[in-house]
Amino acid sequence: QVQLVESGGGLVQPGGSLNLSCAASGSIYTIYDMGWYRQAPGKQRELVATITSIGNTNYRDSVKGRFTISKDNAKNTVFLQMNSLKPEDTAVYSCHVELMRYSDFEVADYWGKGTLVTVSS
């Protein structure tokens, strides 16, 4: 069994900052890719940022220069530092992890439940 626990969402004014975190725990042998996705009301889920096992990162164009994804391998945790937040960043942010389970050595995808980020004055 693998669990993802997210934290760090909330209400922030435009121009403000938030730091999201997502910790993976359970039957984990190794983690491959980690990432953050978001879904705004009435819109499809979209990729925000990803980070590979060796630390290569990828961002959607609209967050480049404002958001930074990072990870702590020892704690199986991925972070998303969000600066200069805009109202259009308002969404439910979910973390995604691709990993190999220790229990059966199968590769699987896991999703967090999501954390709401609201950018409003």
N, C-alpha and C positions, 0 to 999 in steps of 0.2 A: 504494500500500500504506500502510495506517495501522496503527500499533501503539499499544497502551495498556500502560504499565508501572506497576504498583501497588507501593507499599511502605508499611511502617509497622505491619503487624499483629504480633501476638505474644500473650504471656501476661501478664495484669495482674490484680492483686487487686481485689476489689470496692471501689468508691470511687476507683479509679485513673483514669489518663488515657492515651489514645493519640492519635496524629495520623496519619491515613492520607493518602497522596498518590497521585495518578494523573496521569502525564504522557503526553500524546498527541503522537505524532510521525509524520512521513511526509507524504503528499500531502494537505495540509490547506489548503483555501482559506479557510474560515471555520467557526467552531464555534457552534452554536446552544445547545442545552441540555446540561448536564453533571449527573451525579448519582451517588449511591451507593445500592446495593441490598444486601440481605443474605439469606442462606438458612441457617437453622439445620437441624441434622440432623432428618430426618423431616418438615420443614415446607416450605411453598412459599416461593419468593423473594418478598420484600416491599420496597417502596420505603422508604428511610431518609430521604433528603433530595435535593432537586434545586436547581439554580441556573440561571437563564436567561442569555441573552447580555447582558441589561442588568442582571443582578444580583438579580433577584427570586428569593427563596428559598421553599422549601416543605419542611415536615418532617412525618414521621408523629408522631402525638400522643405516643407513648411516649418520644420522644427530645427533644421540645421543652424548651428550657431547659438541656439537657445537651450536645447536639451542635450544632456550628456548621459549616456548609458555606461554603467560600470558594474563590476561584480567582485565578490569576495569568494574565491574558490573554497577556502577553508570552511566557510559557513554556508555554502551552496545558496548564496543570496545575490540577487541582481537588483541594481538601483537605477532610478531614473531621476536625475536632477533636472528640474524644469525651471528655467529662468525667463524673465520677460514674458510672462504668461499673457495670453490674449483671450478675449471672450470666445473666440472660435476654437480654443483648446478645451473648452468645456465638453466633458465626455466621461463615460465609465472606462477606466483604464484597467486592463487585465494583463497579467503576466503569462508568458508561455515558456515552457521548458521542454526540450527534447532530451531524453535521457535513456540510459540502459538500466533496467531494474536489476538489483542484486539477486532477487528471488528466482528469476528465470532467465536472466540475461537477454530479455527481449527489449527492443528499442520502442519507446512509446512517447506520445505527446501528452502533456498535462497543462491544464489551464487553471488559473486562479479564479476566484469568484468575482473579482473586480472591485475597484474602489473609485468612488465618484470624485471627480475634480470639477469644481465650479469656479469659473473666473467671471466675477461680476463686481461692479461698484455699488 
